[in-house]
Amino acid sequence: MTRYVLRRVAFSLVTLWLVVTIVFMINNVFPSDVGRRLAGPFQSQEIVDDINEELGTNDPLIQQYGRMLKSVVTLDFGDSYVQNKPVTEVIGSAFWRSLKLAAYALVLTIPLSIAAGIFAARRQGKLADRTIVSAGLASSSIPEFVSCVILQVVIGWKLGWFHVVANAPDGSTFLTQVSYLTLPALALVVVYFGYIARMTRAGVIRALDADYTRTATMKGLPPRQVIRRHVLRNGLQPTVSVVGVQVGYVLGSLVVIEKIFNYPGLGLTIANAAAKDPPVLVAGVLIVAIVYMLATLSADLILAWMNPRARVKGAS
């Protein structure tokens, strides 16, 4: 197990380095003039050159790449070019807001999707199964901005149950913040429910048809014990992999939802920084990559615990 964990950690670190390198190439290798983007199109070239000199964007690429790697290792990205305050402060507040929204959405999505997938698998071919599969396919096919607008109009404006914006006032209580985040969280539930539920359904159906399930049933084990000890342990392995990927993906795919619900989270901060704030862009992408890496690593470790053959294969 230790060897397997070390291999997975090493692989994750290499992936993180590749992400940082790709971000550097996009930010620096392709034609770009940071000074001009900051100064505007009508400022003199002399002032633009002074800005580039001050920021170090005129230095050789290898020197700039070294500074980026050092900033990643030390987690010191300097100051934001636009907001003139530490990048960690800009990213920290945005990350915390997105983390609350993503965590709330996942708390709603994961149990609901898994329960629906198990329910459908145990009623394969029946009306309940077809209803859940069809609902999952339909919800996954709806673009995020469409589901957001529908939720705002129907639940927010017409029914008045929740707020149509996600950013709660400063000093709000926990329940008040939850009420503000409910509609954007439901928009994420609509997007991810179908995929996770269908993966759970497929895995559980395979486990129900497996030889070990029939053997356990023939031995006289109670149905609930068969489901808990044999079916779920094996049938939920594809779901664990999917959830691990989705946890990292959710945090980096909130741009549309944050824009519609006026929520200054990490996704919106990264999108705004892409134009003329490279330090914030690099730090934001790095945060997303680290979360994605930790989520997939956790999923791999859970799978290794659920299926010893997986860690033996991964350690070889």
PEPE-V432809 format. One record per residue. N is the residue number from 0. SS is DSSP state (@ for helix, = for strand, . for the rest). PSI is psi in whole degrees, 0 to 359 (999 if undefined). Layout:
# PEPE-V432809
n:N ss:SS psi:PSI
n:N ss:SS psi:PSI
This chain:
# PEPE-V432809
n:0 ss:. psi:319
n:1 ss:@ psi:317
n:2 ss:@ psi:320
n:3 ss:@ psi:316
n:4 ss:@ psi:316
n:5 ss:@ psi:320
n:6 ss:@ psi:318
n:7 ss:@ psi:320
n:8 ss:@ psi:317
n:9 ss:@ psi:317
n:10 ss:@ psi:321
n:11 ss:@ psi:320
n:12 ss:@ psi:322
n:13 ss:@ psi:319
n:14 ss:@ psi:318
n:15 ss:@ psi:318
n:16 ss:@ psi:319
n:17 ss:@ psi:320
n:18 ss:@ psi:314
n:19 ss:@ psi:319
n:20 ss:@ psi:318
n:21 ss:@ psi:318
n:22 ss:@ psi:320
n:23 ss:@ psi:316
n:24 ss:@ psi:316
n:25 ss:@ psi:323
n:26 ss:@ psi:334
n:27 ss:@ psi:324
n:28 ss:@ psi:317
n:29 ss:. psi:150
n:30 ss:. psi:127
n:31 ss:. psi:144
n:32 ss:. psi:94
n:33 ss:@ psi:318
n:34 ss:@ psi:317
n:35 ss:@ psi:321
n:36 ss:@ psi:326
n:37 ss:@ psi:320
n:38 ss:@ psi:334
n:39 ss:. psi:165
n:40 ss:. psi:343
n:41 ss:. psi:0
n:42 ss:. psi:153
n:43 ss:. psi:154
n:44 ss:@ psi:329
n:45 ss:@ psi:316
n:46 ss:@ psi:320
n:47 ss:@ psi:317
n:48 ss:@ psi:321
n:49 ss:@ psi:320
n:50 ss:@ psi:314
n:51 ss:@ psi:322
n:52 ss:@ psi:319
n:53 ss:@ psi:321
n:54 ss:@ psi:345
n:55 ss:. psi:16
n:56 ss:. psi:352
n:57 ss:. psi:354
n:58 ss:. psi:159
n:59 ss:. psi:148
n:60 ss:@ psi:322
n:61 ss:@ psi:325
n:62 ss:@ psi:319
n:63 ss:@ psi:321
n:64 ss:@ psi:320
n:65 ss:@ psi:320
n:66 ss:@ psi:321
n:67 ss:@ psi:315
n:68 ss:@ psi:321
n:69 ss:@ psi:319
n:70 ss:@ psi:326
n:71 ss:@ psi:317
n:72 ss:@ psi:318
n:73 ss:@ psi:351
n:74 ss:. psi:33
n:75 ss:. psi:101
n:76 ss:. psi:10
n:77 ss:. psi:210
n:78 ss:= psi:152
n:79 ss:. psi:136
n:80 ss:. psi:328
n:81 ss:. psi:315
n:82 ss:. psi:350
n:83 ss:. psi:42
n:84 ss:. psi:163
n:85 ss:= psi:139
n:86 ss:@ psi:322
n:87 ss:@ psi:327
n:88 ss:@ psi:318
n:89 ss:@ psi:311
n:90 ss:@ psi:323
n:91 ss:@ psi:312
n:92 ss:@ psi:320
n:93 ss:@ psi:319
n:94 ss:@ psi:320
n:95 ss:@ psi:319
n:96 ss:@ psi:315
n:97 ss:@ psi:325
n:98 ss:@ psi:319
n:99 ss:@ psi:316
n:100 ss:@ psi:315
n:101 ss:@ psi:318
n:102 ss:@ psi:317
n:103 ss:@ psi:316
n:104 ss:@ psi:319
n:105 ss:@ psi:325
n:106 ss:@ psi:326
n:107 ss:@ psi:319
n:108 ss:@ psi:311
n:109 ss:@ psi:306
n:110 ss:@ psi:319
n:111 ss:@ psi:315
n:112 ss:@ psi:316
n:113 ss:@ psi:315
n:114 ss:@ psi:318
n:115 ss:@ psi:320
n:116 ss:@ psi:318
n:117 ss:@ psi:317
n:118 ss:@ psi:317
n:119 ss:@ psi:320
n:120 ss:@ psi:323
n:121 ss:. psi:350
n:122 ss:. psi:42
n:123 ss:. psi:130
n:124 ss:. psi:351
n:125 ss:. psi:177
n:126 ss:@ psi:319
n:127 ss:@ psi:319
n:128 ss:@ psi:311
n:129 ss:@ psi:325
n:130 ss:@ psi:315
n:131 ss:@ psi:317
n:132 ss:@ psi:315
n:133 ss:@ psi:318
n:134 ss:@ psi:321
n:135 ss:@ psi:317
n:136 ss:@ psi:319
n:137 ss:@ psi:316
n:138 ss:@ psi:324
n:139 ss:@ psi:338
n:140 ss:@ psi:346
n:141 ss:. psi:125
n:142 ss:. psi:152
n:143 ss:@ psi:317
n:144 ss:@ psi:331
n:145 ss:@ psi:312
n:146 ss:@ psi:324
n:147 ss:@ psi:313
n:148 ss:@ psi:318
n:149 ss:@ psi:315
n:150 ss:@ psi:319
n:151 ss:@ psi:315
n:152 ss:@ psi:311
n:153 ss:@ psi:304
n:154 ss:@ psi:323
n:155 ss:@ psi:304
n:156 ss:@ psi:310
n:157 ss:@ psi:308
n:158 ss:. psi:332
n:159 ss:. psi:28
n:160 ss:. psi:322
n:161 ss:. psi:169
n:162 ss:. psi:146
n:163 ss:. psi:356
n:164 ss:. psi:156
n:165 ss:. psi:344
n:166 ss:. psi:103
n:167 ss:. psi:152
n:168 ss:. psi:154
n:169 ss:. psi:140
n:170 ss:. psi:9
n:171 ss:. psi:151
n:172 ss:. psi:169
n:173 ss:@ psi:315
n:174 ss:@ psi:325
n:175 ss:@ psi:317
n:176 ss:@ psi:321
n:177 ss:@ psi:319
n:178 ss:@ psi:325
n:179 ss:@ psi:328
n:180 ss:@ psi:355
n:181 ss:@ psi:313
n:182 ss:@ psi:311
n:183 ss:@ psi:327
n:184 ss:@ psi:320
n:185 ss:@ psi:327
n:186 ss:@ psi:322
n:187 ss:@ psi:324
n:188 ss:@ psi:317
n:189 ss:@ psi:320
n:190 ss:@ psi:316
n:191 ss:@ psi:348
n:192 ss:@ psi:310
n:193 ss:@ psi:317
n:194 ss:@ psi:311
n:195 ss:@ psi:319
n:196 ss:@ psi:318
n:197 ss:@ psi:323
n:198 ss:@ psi:319
n:199 ss:@ psi:315
n:200 ss:@ psi:313
n:201 ss:@ psi:317
n:202 ss:@ psi:319
n:203 ss:@ psi:322
n:204 ss:@ psi:317
n:205 ss:@ psi:319
n:206 ss:@ psi:323
n:207 ss:@ psi:330
n:208 ss:. psi:0
n:209 ss:. psi:159
n:210 ss:@ psi:322
n:211 ss:@ psi:331
n:212 ss:@ psi:317
n:213 ss:@ psi:321
n:214 ss:@ psi:315
n:215 ss:@ psi:322
n:216 ss:@ psi:318
n:217 ss:@ psi:334
n:218 ss:. psi:350
n:219 ss:. psi:14
n:220 ss:. psi:143
n:221 ss:. psi:147
n:222 ss:@ psi:319
n:223 ss:@ psi:323
n:224 ss:@ psi:323
n:225 ss:@ psi:316
n:226 ss:@ psi:313
n:227 ss:@ psi:316
n:228 ss:@ psi:334
n:229 ss:@ psi:309
n:230 ss:@ psi:307
n:231 ss:@ psi:321
n:232 ss:@ psi:325
n:233 ss:@ psi:323
n:234 ss:@ psi:336
n:235 ss:. psi:1
n:236 ss:@ psi:316
n:237 ss:@ psi:327
n:238 ss:@ psi:321
n:239 ss:@ psi:317
n:240 ss:@ psi:315
n:241 ss:@ psi:315
n:242 ss:@ psi:320
n:243 ss:@ psi:319
n:244 ss:@ psi:317
n:245 ss:@ psi:326
n:246 ss:@ psi:314
n:247 ss:@ psi:325
n:248 ss:@ psi:323
n:249 ss:@ psi:316
n:250 ss:@ psi:328
n:251 ss:@ psi:2
n:252 ss:. psi:29
n:253 ss:. psi:8
n:254 ss:@ psi:309
n:255 ss:@ psi:313
n:256 ss:@ psi:318
n:257 ss:@ psi:325
n:258 ss:@ psi:314
n:259 ss:@ psi:320
n:260 ss:. psi:12
n:261 ss:. psi:54
n:262 ss:. psi:110
n:263 ss:. psi:71
n:264 ss:. psi:194
n:265 ss:@ psi:318
n:266 ss:@ psi:314
n:267 ss:@ psi:324
n:268 ss:@ psi:318
n:269 ss:@ psi:317
n:270 ss:@ psi:318
n:271 ss:@ psi:328
n:272 ss:@ psi:342
n:273 ss:@ psi:332
n:274 ss:@ psi:312
n:275 ss:@ psi:30
n:276 ss:. psi:70
n:277 ss:@ psi:319
n:278 ss:@ psi:318
n:279 ss:@ psi:321
n:280 ss:@ psi:312
n:281 ss:@ psi:315
n:282 ss:@ psi:320
n:283 ss:@ psi:314
n:284 ss:@ psi:322
n:285 ss:@ psi:318
n:286 ss:@ psi:314
n:287 ss:@ psi:318
n:288 ss:@ psi:320
n:289 ss:@ psi:316
n:290 ss:@ psi:316
n:291 ss:@ psi:317
n:292 ss:@ psi:314
n:293 ss:@ psi:323
n:294 ss:@ psi:314
n:295 ss:@ psi:324
n:296 ss:@ psi:317
n:297 ss:@ psi:320
n:298 ss:@ psi:319
n:299 ss:@ psi:320
n:300 ss:@ psi:322
n:301 ss:@ psi:319
n:302 ss:@ psi:321
n:303 ss:@ psi:325
n:304 ss:@ psi:320
n:305 ss:@ psi:327
n:306 ss:. psi:97
n:307 ss:@ psi:332
n:308 ss:@ psi:331
n:309 ss:@ psi:319
n:310 ss:@ psi:331
n:311 ss:@ psi:318
n:312 ss:@ psi:320
n:313 ss:@ psi:334
n:314 ss:@ psi:347
n:315 ss:. psi:999
